[in-house]
């Protein structure tokens, strides 16, 4: 199906007002006084669209409504099973970025990204010359351990995100880590875009090169006819 033959209907939900009151209504019904971060009312294809910006869940605490937690089962909503409650509670104290990626090895890391990581780690040391001499004698695994990207040689999610080969994204099971650069027209429509996949340590410089940094000219204090230039 394409956009050309799609029927847009729009919504009449609270069209007469009271949309922002939803925030207060949720605060009164949820634990920890959770509510929408923002509610947006948009017009697309001459149709009214409402978008809700939802905050991240509180780690280790199931979100409840009127004192009860719920889960979706197919097309129905039912009380949250205790095994899922226990799973959520077990997240307390966990650091997603430090978790070990089972099955991942140094072979799943990009060699150029590892080389760049070694260079950056060396530059951060107070005595760079001495650090460079020491690091040159260490293996990649030893340097990554010292940098905190791996734990006892085990690949963490941080190491995989920053240094992993592009084809190693399957370790994340369900999503592809990437940075997206987008260029917009004056009317805020998308003119073009480009995705930058792992390793993200190398991707950031590629993204930066796509960002236009034009010169801005201004006359400071109106005391001269020669403008200053800044990026």
KAJO-V947912 format. One record per helix or strand. SS is the DSSP state (~ for helix, > for strand). FROM is the first residue (numbers start at 1). TO is the last residue. If there is no record, write none. Layout:
BEGIN
SS,FROM,TO + SS,FROM,TO
END
This chain:
BEGIN
~,3,5 + ~,21,27 + >,30,30 + ~,31,33 + >,38,44 + >,47,53 + >,65,65 + >,68,68 + >,70,73 + >,76,79 + ~,82,89 + ~,96,98 + >,100,100 + ~,106,108 + >,109,109 + ~,111,123 + ~,128,136 + ~,140,147 + >,150,151 + >,154,156 + ~,157,163 + >,164,164 + ~,166,172 + >,178,184 + >,190,197 + ~,200,210 + >,216,218 + ~,220,222 + >,228,230
END
